[in-house]
Amino acid sequence: MITFRIRDIFTLAAGICGVLMGTTASGSEAFTLDSARAAAVQGDPKAEYYLARYYLNGDEFSRDETTGAKYMLQAANQGYAPAEAGLGSLYARGLGVGQDFGEAMRWYHKAAAQGDSLAEYCLGYAYSQGQGVPKDLQQAITWWQQSAAQGQVYAESALGQFYFHGEGYNDTNINYPLAAKWLREAAEQDYVPSMNNLGYLYQMGLGVKRDWPEAIKWYRRAAEHGDAMAQANLGMMYESGDGVAIDKVEAYKWYSLSAEQGNVEGKHSFQEYNMYHYLSPEQFADAKERVAQFHEWESTNQLAIVQTGSHTK
């Protein structure tokens, strides 16, 4: 049996542009492609932002980073905060423009000055990584706290993981109760990685009273959204009988689902399980049927994994 870890802060913070480009600003969702093009000609910044997202998120035929960046710049130059934050992320990633962390910070600050929670989150990430500024963990925490105060799920998750790991350099920043508080805030907004991490805290009794049924609840919610690490963790609970009756078939099912996605912990447990916990032919057939049923259920339910954060709760 291996010990499963909570997710790492920087793995979740990666892909900032994907976060911003997937976010719909208030009012921009009302456009169609034709109406946005017509309004953009008149200089409507929300229409320009809509078109920027259209071209940046497009499929193989419509994706055009240069055109997307052009529209993002037009909207940002009119002081439209979501576009200012979006342009910052384009400079940070070098999408449609040359990579320039200094320019990214300039645009993030413009958007943050208007209270844009995603820009605040990205400023925190930039300080945590030293992108365009000297690395400064306290500045990162300050910006994440400001963003999280508006209900920004990525900032809530980042804070939760920071307080779990004591990220930075020593253990003095570890604060498990605060980790549980912020991870719960994010998990209750259906942010799947935080569901898994919150389950881990309940499993281990870190910052909260150890509560295996509560751990299983959060692991299951994440696992049903397809989170491979949570699937591995849930399999472990069924294997060991922590909070549930031992169920070899159910453990095998969750390990199998995790391993299918290439999760290291899931693959390891799946291989170990095959080696040490032999299933009868009937149990093996039952486990395979449960895996198939899960895939069928998953395809019909279309459970939504949170990929964008709201600007406010």
N, C-alpha and C positions, 0 to 999 in steps of 0.2 A: 504494500500500500504506500502511495506517495502522498505528500502533503501538497495540497493545491494552494496556489498563491492568489492574492488579490491582484487585479490588473495594475499595470504600471501607469503612472501619471502621464508619461510622455507618449506612450503608445496611443492613449485616447486623445491626446491633444493634437496629434499629427493630422494633417489634411485640413488645415484651417480653411483653405479656399473652398473645399467641398462643403464645409459647414456654411460658409457665407453664401455661396452660390446656390445652395439649396433652400435658402430662406426667402420667404415671400414677405415683402414689406407691405404695410397696410395700404390698401388701395390698388397696388400693382396687380393683384390677382384678378381684378375686374376686367382686364384687357384680354382681347383676342390678339392674335398676331397682326391681323389687318388693322384693327383699331389702334394698336400700339404704334404701328408704323405711321399711321396718319397723325396721331397725337405727338409723336416724336418730331415730326416735321415742324410742328408748332412749338417745339421746345419744352414739352411736358417732361419733367425729370422722372416721374414715376413710369411713364411709357418708355423712356430711355433705359431705365433700370430693368424693366420687364424684358426689353430686347437684349440687354446685356446678358441677363440670365438665360434667355432663350438660346443665344449663340454659344454661351459658355457651357451650357448643360446639354447641348444638342447631341443627336445621334451621329453616326458616321457621315451622314449627308448634310446635316444642318450645323454641325459644330464648327465654329469659326472663332478662335480665340482672339484674333486681331480685331475683328468687327465687334466682338463682345466687349473687349477692352475699350474700344472707341466709344461705344455707348455708355459704358460705365464712367469714363472720364467726363463725358458731356453732362451726365447727371450729377456727378460729384462736383463739377465746377459750378453748379447751381446751388451748392450747399445741401444737397439731399443726403442725409446722414447714412442711410443704408448703402448708398452708392459710394460714399466716402470710405466706409468700412470695406466694401467690396473691392474698391480700387486698391486699398492697402493690402488686401490679401492677394491680389493679382501681382503686385510688386514683390510681395514676400515669396510667392511661388514662381515668379517669372513666367506668368501666363499672359500672352498677348502683349507683354511689355518686357523690357529687360529686368532681370531680378535686381532689386535695389532695396535693401532692408531699411535704409534711411528714409526713402520715399514711403515705404510701407508704414513706418512709424509716424511720419508726418500726417498721412491720411487717417490712420487710426486715431491720432490725437484730435483731428478735426471732428470725426464722428463721435468720439467719446465726449467731447466738449458739449455735444448736443444730447448726451445721455444714452447713446446707442450701446446696448448691453453686449452685443457681439464684438464691437470694437474694443470695449473694455476687457472682454475676455481675451481677445487677441493681443492686446497690450500686455496682459499678464503672461501670456505664452511667450511673447517676444522677450520679456525680461527674464523669464525662467530659462530661456535658451541662449540669451545674449545675442539676439538677432537685431542688429541695428543700434543696439545700446549695450553698455556693459552689463553682464549678468548680475541681476540684483533680485534675490529671492523675496526680499521684503516688499519691493515694488510689485513683484508678481502677485503676491498675496493681497496687497492693497487693491490692485485692479480687479482681481478675481472676487474679492469681497464686495466691491462696488457693483460688479456685474451680477453676482449671485443675489444681491439685495433686490434686484429687479426680477429675480426668478429665472435667470439664464442658466439652463440646465448644464451646459458644458462647464461653466464656472463652478457650479455647485459640485459637480463630479470632480473637478480638478482640486478643489479645496478638500473634499473628502479624502482623496488619495494622498494629498500632501500631508494631511494630519495623520494618516495611517502610516506612511513611510517615514515621516520626518525628513522629507526630501531636502537635499541640499548638502548636508555635510556632516551632520551629527544627529543624535537621537533627541536633542532637546526640543525639537518641534513636534514630536509625536504626541498626539492627543486623541485617544481613541473615542471618547465621547463626542468630540467635535467631528471626527471622521464619520461616526454613525449619523450625526445630525445632518451633515451635508450630503452624504450618500443617500440618506432617506429622502431628502428634498428632491434629489435628482431622480431616484427610483420611483417616487410617487408621480413624477411627470412621465413615466414610462420610458426612462432612459435605461436601456437594457444593461449595459456594462455595470451601471451602478446597482442594479438589482442583484447581479451576481456578487458584487463586492459587499453589499449589505448582508446578503445571505452568509457570506464568510464571517463577518463580524458576529452574527448571531450564532453561527456554528461554533466559533472559538470563544465566545464570551468576551469580546474585546470592545470596551466602551458601552456595552449593553449587557444585561443579564443573559447568560447562555440560554438559548431557547431553540432547540432543534426543530420543532414544528415551524417556528418563524423562519429559520434558515431554509427549510425545505420549501416554504411558501415562496420566498424570493428566488431561490434557485429554480423552482419550477416555472415561475413567471418568465424568467430569462430564458430558460431552456425551451419553453414553448414558443418563444420568439426566435429560436434557432441559434442561441448563443452557445457555442461549442464548449467554452470553459464551464459554463453553468451546467451543461449536460453532463460533463465529466464529474463535476462536484455532486450533482444529484445522484449519479450512478454510485458514487462513493457512499452516500448516505444509505442507499438501499443495500449496498453490499455489507456495510457494517451494522445496519439496523439502528442508526442514530435518529431517533424521533419517528421512526416507522418500523414496521415488522421487516425483518430480513426478507428480501425478495430477489433471489438470484436472477430470475428472468428479467425483472424490471431493471436491475443493475446492468445486465448485459445489454439491454435495449438502449439505455442512455449512453453507455460507453461506446456502443456501436455507432450511434448517431454522432457523437463527438468525434470519433475516429474518422468517420466519413468525411468530415470537414478538415481533416489534417491536423487537428489539435494535438499538440505533443502529449499533454497529460492524458487526453482521451485515448490516444493510440497506445500509450504505455499501459494504461489500465486495461484496455481491451486485450492486449497481448498477454498481460499477466493473468487476466481472468480466464482466458482460454487455456493457459498453462496449468493453473492451480485449482480452478473451480469448474470441474467438468459438469456440463449440463447433459441431462439425459436426452435422447433423440426427441422425445416429446417436448421437453423444455426448450431445446434449441429451436424446434419448429415454432413454438409459441413465441419465443423471442423474435424470430425473423418476422412473424406475422405482426407483432406489435410495432416493429420498425416500419413495416409497410403501411400499417394503419396510421402511424404518426405522419408519414409523408403524405398520405392521402388527406388527412385532417389539415395539415399545414397548407397544402395547395388550395383547399376550399375555403379556409378561414382567412388567408391573406393577412395574417397579423402584422400590424405596422410597427416596425422598429423605428424609434425616434432617430432621425437623421439631422433635424434642424432644431434649434432652440427658439423659443418665442422671445420677443423683446421684453415682455412683461408677463407676469402670471395673470 
